[in-house]
Amino acid sequence: MSDDKETVKKIKYCVHCGTEVSDSETYCSKCGKLVAKLIKPQSKKPQSISRKCSECGSIINSPILEQCPICNNKLEIVLKQPTTASEEKSQKKMGVIFTNKKFVSEQRLSVKKDAWTIREGISIFSNSLMIYVFLRFLIIILIVSQTSSLEPVETTMSILLLEQIPTIIFGVYPMWYIYSKKHDFKKMGLYLGKNNIFISFLIGIIGAACLIMIDFSSGFLIDFIYDIGINVYDIKTYILEENQIIRNAGIIWMIPLIILLCIGTISTEIVYRGVLHNALKQYFNNKFTGRITIILIVSLVYSGLLLFFTFPGGIYFILINFLVFTALGIMYEINGNLFNTIIAGIIYDVLIVLIISFNIALFP
């Protein structure tokens, strides 16, 4: 009996904050929440192993999970090699986990090496977005600090290049996460192989042509916006001035701009398509309506965030980028290979810079 009591005492912690509590306490002395009563084991030897998360202090009774369901921190591996078939079956049996809000299936929380869980994917996307926002505001402060007047900062080629840095670094965190956890890069839809790359090039070339058509038709959209009375900012003047800066810069500035734009495209596709799009697949069904819903959600998130960071043109940039991102989402769903959209985006970036440099009119 003494062994049983000692066993219960060792594993009796507050499920909310991880603080050790005694048998006589009904509420946790640290967080004040109700303490869940633990069932006393029937045998003298404990039948399960409890692990305490080193990051948030949560107590994990599941032998399946490799990461904490509360904070995603990696848990200490304590599983022993099964000696009998019944032990092996017991270890593979899935249960439920309390996540401070509700009970969730272990299968849903168990982190896989080749697929995102919805919680894991949203967490990685949010962290990447916070890094992007921080760098974006840092660069804005840096640019504004270079001028002493209250006049708007005049756009130059060096500023255009500097503004690409947050987008380039945007996709570093997901790549680091996959590498550090030793997960498979197929988790982000990166499928290598001769056949896969060949098909992706075909889809990418056709997709880039579609993106160019959307860009060229943007002139009609601008005229329509003006006609209905929405003219918060002179969009045509803004875009033509920016194009003139690129045109006057010459090839010395054009090459690094193309390189940075291409890297930024890869980075953006990794975060939005490789992480967010694939994570949403775990929440929505894989039917046609589910796929369309995912494409529209990702496009709305991208264009909505772009509006937040891009004051000039507001509604114009939302509509154009929504159409572009929807087209990219359709390309990705053809075979689920991220190289489809990466190749299409790179070809599109190169062609747009060349079109601007050779003074081909983008507006009718």
C-alpha positions as CSV (number, residue, x, y, z in Angstrom):
1,M,0.0,0.0,0.0
2,S,2.8,2.4,0.8
3,D,4.3,1.8,-2.7
4,D,0.9,2.6,-4.2
5,K,0.5,5.8,-2.3
6,E,4.0,6.9,-3.2
7,T,3.3,6.2,-6.9
8,V,0.2,8.3,-6.9
9,K,2.1,11.1,-5.1
10,K,4.8,11.1,-7.7
11,I,2.5,11.6,-10.6
12,K,-0.1,13.9,-8.9
13,Y,0.5,17.3,-10.5
14,C,-1.9,20.1,-11.5
15,V,-2.9,19.5,-15.1
16,H,-3.0,23.2,-15.8
17,C,0.4,24.5,-14.5
18,G,2.3,21.3,-13.5
19,T,2.7,22.3,-9.8
20,E,2.9,19.3,-7.5
21,V,-0.2,19.1,-5.2
22,S,-1.0,16.9,-2.2
23,D,-3.9,14.4,-1.9
24,S,-5.8,16.8,0.4
25,E,-5.8,19.7,-2.0
26,T,-8.8,20.3,-4.2
27,Y,-7.5,23.5,-5.9
28,C,-4.0,24.2,-7.1
29,S,-2.1,26.5,-4.7
30,K,-0.3,28.2,-7.6
31,C,-2.9,28.8,-10.3
32,G,-6.1,28.2,-8.2
33,K,-7.7,25.9,-10.7
34,L,-9.5,22.6,-9.9
35,V,-7.2,19.7,-9.5
36,A,-8.2,16.6,-11.5
37,K,-8.3,13.5,-9.4
38,L,-6.1,10.7,-10.5
39,I,-7.2,7.1,-10.4
40,K,-5.1,5.0,-8.1
41,P,-3.4,2.1,-10.0
42,Q,-4.7,-1.3,-9.3
43,S,-1.4,-3.1,-9.3
44,K,1.8,-2.2,-7.3
45,K,3.7,-1.4,-10.5
46,P,2.6,1.7,-12.4
47,Q,0.9,0.9,-15.8
48,S,1.6,4.2,-17.5
49,I,4.4,6.7,-17.6
50,S,3.8,10.4,-16.9
51,R,6.1,13.0,-18.4
52,K,6.3,16.7,-17.3
53,C,6.9,19.2,-20.1
54,S,10.1,21.1,-19.4
55,E,8.7,24.2,-21.2
56,C,5.2,24.7,-19.8
57,G,5.0,22.1,-16.9
58,S,2.1,20.2,-18.4
59,I,1.8,16.5,-17.4
60,I,1.6,14.2,-20.4
61,N,0.3,10.7,-19.7
62,S,0.3,9.6,-23.4
63,P,3.1,7.2,-24.4
64,I,2.5,8.2,-28.1
65,L,3.1,11.9,-28.3
66,E,6.6,13.1,-29.0
67,Q,5.7,16.8,-28.5
68,C,3.7,18.6,-25.8
69,P,0.1,19.3,-27.0
70,I,0.1,22.6,-25.1
71,C,3.3,24.3,-26.3
72,N,4.8,22.0,-28.9
73,N,8.0,21.5,-26.9
74,K,9.8,18.2,-27.6
75,L,9.2,15.6,-24.9
76,E,11.7,13.2,-23.4
77,I,11.4,9.8,-25.1
78,V,10.6,7.3,-22.4
79,L,9.0,4.4,-24.3
80,K,10.6,1.0,-23.7
81,Q,10.8,-1.6,-26.4
82,P,7.7,-3.9,-26.2
83,T,8.5,-7.4,-25.1
84,T,5.1,-8.9,-26.0
85,A,2.5,-8.4,-28.6
86,S,0.0,-7.1,-26.0
87,E,2.5,-4.5,-24.9
88,E,3.1,-3.4,-28.4
89,K,-0.7,-3.1,-29.0
90,S,-1.0,-1.1,-25.8
91,Q,1.6,1.4,-26.8
92,K,0.0,1.9,-30.2
93,K,-3.5,2.4,-28.8
94,M,-4.7,6.0,-29.2
95,G,-6.5,7.9,-26.5
96,V,-7.6,11.5,-25.8
97,I,-5.6,14.5,-24.5
98,F,-7.0,17.5,-22.5
99,T,-5.5,20.7,-24.1
100,N,-6.7,23.2,-21.4
101,K,-9.9,23.8,-23.5
102,K,-11.2,20.4,-24.6
103,F,-10.4,16.8,-25.1
104,V,-8.7,16.1,-28.4
105,S,-7.8,12.8,-30.0
106,E,-4.1,11.7,-29.7
107,Q,-4.1,11.0,-33.4
108,R,-4.9,14.6,-34.1
109,L,-2.2,15.9,-31.8
110,S,0.5,13.4,-32.7
111,V,3.1,15.2,-34.8
112,K,4.0,13.4,-38.0
113,K,7.2,13.7,-39.9
114,D,5.5,13.9,-43.3
115,A,2.2,15.9,-42.6
116,W,1.2,18.9,-40.6
117,T,-1.4,18.8,-37.9
118,I,-3.6,21.9,-38.0
119,R,-2.3,23.1,-34.6
120,E,1.3,22.6,-35.6
121,G,0.9,24.3,-39.0
122,I,-0.9,27.4,-37.6
123,S,1.8,27.7,-34.9
124,I,4.6,27.6,-37.5
125,F,2.7,30.1,-39.8
126,S,2.1,32.5,-36.9
127,N,5.8,32.5,-35.8
128,S,6.9,33.1,-39.4
129,L,4.4,36.0,-39.7
130,M,5.6,37.6,-36.4
131,I,9.2,37.5,-37.7
132,Y,8.1,39.1,-41.0
133,V,6.1,41.9,-39.2
134,F,9.1,42.6,-36.9
135,L,11.5,42.9,-39.8
136,R,9.0,44.9,-41.9
137,F,8.6,47.6,-39.2
138,L,12.3,47.6,-38.5
139,I,13.0,48.4,-42.1
140,I,10.3,51.1,-42.2
141,I,11.9,52.7,-39.1
142,L,15.3,52.5,-40.8
143,I,14.0,54.1,-44.0
144,V,12.1,56.9,-42.2
145,S,15.1,57.7,-40.0
146,Q,17.2,58.5,-43.1
147,T,15.2,61.7,-43.7
148,S,14.7,64.6,-41.4
149,S,11.7,66.1,-43.2
150,L,8.1,65.2,-42.8
151,E,7.7,64.7,-46.5
152,P,7.0,61.1,-47.7
153,V,10.2,59.1,-48.4
154,E,11.0,59.0,-52.1
155,T,11.2,55.5,-53.4
156,T,14.6,54.5,-54.8
157,M,16.1,51.3,-56.1
158,S,18.0,50.7,-52.9
159,I,14.8,51.0,-50.9
160,L,13.0,48.6,-53.3
161,L,15.8,46.0,-52.7
162,L,15.7,46.6,-48.9
163,E,12.0,46.0,-48.8
164,Q,12.5,42.5,-50.1
165,I,14.4,41.4,-47.0
166,P,11.4,40.5,-44.8
167,T,9.9,38.4,-47.5
168,I,13.2,36.6,-48.1
169,I,13.5,35.7,-44.4
170,F,9.8,34.8,-44.1
171,G,10.4,31.2,-45.1
172,V,13.5,30.5,-43.0
173,Y,11.7,29.5,-39.8
174,P,9.6,26.7,-41.4
175,M,12.7,25.3,-43.1
176,W,14.6,25.4,-39.9
177,Y,11.7,23.7,-38.0
178,I,11.6,20.8,-40.5
179,Y,15.4,20.4,-40.4
180,S,15.7,20.7,-36.6
181,K,12.9,18.2,-36.0
182,K,14.3,15.8,-38.6
183,H,11.0,15.8,-40.4
184,D,10.5,15.1,-44.1
185,F,10.5,18.1,-46.5
186,K,7.6,16.3,-48.3
187,K,5.6,17.8,-45.4
188,M,5.7,21.1,-47.2
189,G,4.9,19.5,-50.6
190,L,8.5,19.5,-51.9
191,Y,8.6,16.4,-54.1
192,L,11.9,15.9,-56.0
193,G,12.4,13.4,-58.8
194,K,12.8,13.6,-62.6
195,N,9.1,13.1,-63.4
196,N,7.9,15.4,-60.6
197,I,10.2,18.3,-61.7
198,F,9.3,17.8,-65.4
199,I,5.6,18.0,-64.6
200,S,6.2,21.0,-62.3
201,F,8.0,22.9,-65.1
202,L,5.1,22.3,-67.5
203,I,2.6,23.5,-64.9
204,G,4.9,26.4,-63.9
205,I,5.2,27.6,-67.5
206,I,1.5,27.5,-68.2
207,G,0.8,29.0,-64.7
208,A,3.3,31.9,-65.3
209,A,1.4,32.7,-68.6
210,C,-1.8,32.9,-66.6
211,L,-0.2,35.2,-64.0
212,I,1.1,37.5,-66.8
213,M,-2.5,37.7,-68.2
214,I,-3.9,38.6,-64.8
215,D,-1.2,41.3,-64.5
216,F,-1.9,42.8,-67.9
217,S,-5.6,42.8,-67.3
218,S,-5.1,44.8,-64.1
219,G,-5.4,48.0,-66.1
220,F,-9.0,47.3,-66.7
221,L,-9.5,46.7,-63.0
222,I,-7.9,50.1,-62.2
223,D,-10.2,51.8,-64.7
224,F,-13.2,50.0,-63.1
225,I,-12.2,51.1,-59.6
226,Y,-11.9,54.7,-60.8
227,D,-15.3,54.5,-62.6
228,I,-17.1,53.4,-59.4
229,G,-15.6,56.3,-57.5
230,I,-12.9,54.6,-55.5
231,N,-9.8,56.7,-55.9
232,V,-8.1,56.8,-52.5
233,Y,-4.7,56.9,-54.1
234,D,-3.5,57.5,-57.6
235,I,-2.6,53.9,-58.4
236,K,-1.5,54.4,-62.0
237,T,0.9,57.2,-61.1
238,Y,2.3,55.1,-58.2
239,I,2.9,52.0,-60.3
240,L,4.3,53.9,-63.3
241,E,6.7,55.8,-61.0
242,E,7.9,52.6,-59.5
243,N,8.3,51.1,-63.0
244,Q,10.3,54.1,-64.1
245,I,12.7,53.7,-61.1
246,I,13.4,50.1,-62.2
247,R,13.8,51.1,-65.9
248,N,16.3,53.9,-65.1
249,A,18.3,51.7,-62.7
250,G,19.9,49.6,-65.5
251,I,21.1,46.0,-65.5
252,I,23.3,46.5,-62.5
253,W,20.3,46.9,-60.2
254,M,17.9,44.7,-62.3
255,I,19.8,41.5,-61.7
256,P,19.9,41.7,-57.9
257,L,16.2,42.7,-57.9
258,I,15.3,39.6,-60.0
259,I,17.3,37.4,-57.6
260,L,15.7,38.8,-54.5
261,L,12.2,38.6,-56.0
262,C,12.7,35.0,-56.9
263,I,14.0,34.1,-53.4
264,G,11.0,36.0,-51.9
265,T,8.6,34.0,-54.1
266,I,10.2,30.7,-52.8
267,S,9.9,32.0,-49.2
268,T,6.3,33.1,-49.6
269,E,5.2,29.8,-51.2
270,I,6.9,27.8,-48.4
271,V,4.9,29.6,-45.7
272,Y,1.6,30.1,-47.4
273,R,1.4,26.9,-49.5
274,G,3.9,24.6,-47.8
275,V,2.7,25.3,-44.3
276,L,-0.7,27.0,-44.1
277,H,-2.3,25.4,-47.2
278,N,-1.1,21.9,-46.2
279,A,-2.1,22.4,-42.5
280,L,-5.6,23.3,-43.5
281,K,-5.9,20.1,-45.4
282,Q,-5.9,18.3,-42.1
283,Y,-8.9,20.3,-41.0
284,F,-11.0,20.3,-44.2
285,N,-11.9,17.2,-46.1
286,N,-10.1,16.3,-49.3
287,K,-13.1,16.7,-51.5
288,F,-13.5,19.3,-54.2
289,T,-15.3,21.8,-52.0
290,G,-12.7,21.4,-49.2
291,R,-9.9,22.1,-51.6
292,I,-11.6,25.2,-53.0
293,T,-12.3,26.4,-49.5
294,I,-8.6,26.1,-48.6
295,I,-7.5,27.9,-51.7
296,L,-9.8,30.8,-51.0
297,I,-8.8,31.0,-47.3
298,V,-5.1,31.2,-48.1
299,S,-5.7,33.8,-50.8
300,L,-7.8,35.9,-48.4
301,V,-5.2,35.7,-45.7
302,Y,-2.4,36.7,-48.1
303,S,-4.3,39.6,-49.7
304,G,-5.6,40.8,-46.3
305,L,-2.2,40.9,-44.8
306,L,-0.9,42.7,-47.9
307,L,-3.5,45.4,-47.5
308,F,-2.3,45.9,-43.9
309,F,1.3,46.5,-45.1
310,T,0.6,48.2,-48.4
311,F,-1.3,51.5,-48.0
312,P,-1.0,52.7,-51.6
313,G,-3.7,51.2,-53.8
314,G,-5.4,49.4,-51.0
315,I,-8.4,47.6,-52.6
316,Y,-6.6,47.3,-56.0
317,F,-3.7,45.4,-54.5
318,I,-6.1,43.1,-52.6
319,L,-8.1,42.2,-55.7
320,I,-5.1,41.6,-57.9
321,N,-3.1,39.6,-55.4
322,F,-6.2,37.6,-54.5
323,L,-6.6,36.6,-58.1
324,V,-2.9,35.8,-58.4
325,F,-2.8,33.7,-55.2
326,T,-6.0,31.9,-56.2
327,A,-4.4,30.9,-59.5
328,L,-1.3,29.7,-57.6
329,G,-3.5,27.7,-55.2
330,I,-5.2,25.9,-58.2
331,M,-1.8,25.1,-59.7
332,Y,-0.6,23.6,-56.4
333,E,-3.7,21.4,-56.1
334,I,-3.1,19.8,-59.5
335,N,-0.6,17.4,-58.0
336,G,0.3,18.8,-54.6
337,N,3.9,19.7,-55.5
338,L,5.2,23.0,-54.3
339,F,7.6,23.3,-57.2
340,N,4.5,24.0,-59.4
341,T,3.9,27.4,-57.8
342,I,7.6,28.2,-57.1
343,I,8.5,27.7,-60.8
344,A,5.4,29.7,-61.9
345,G,6.3,32.5,-59.5
346,I,9.9,32.7,-60.5
347,I,9.1,32.8,-64.3
348,Y,6.5,35.5,-63.6
349,D,8.9,37.6,-61.5
350,V,11.6,37.5,-64.2
351,L,9.2,38.3,-67.1
352,I,7.6,41.2,-65.2
353,V,11.0,42.8,-64.5
354,L,12.0,42.3,-68.1
355,I,8.7,43.8,-69.4
356,I,9.2,46.9,-67.2
357,S,12.8,47.2,-68.2
358,F,12.0,47.1,-72.0
359,N,9.1,49.6,-71.4
360,I,6.2,47.4,-72.5
361,A,3.0,49.1,-71.4
362,L,1.2,47.3,-68.6
363,F,-2.0,49.4,-69.0
364,P,-4.2,49.8,-72.0
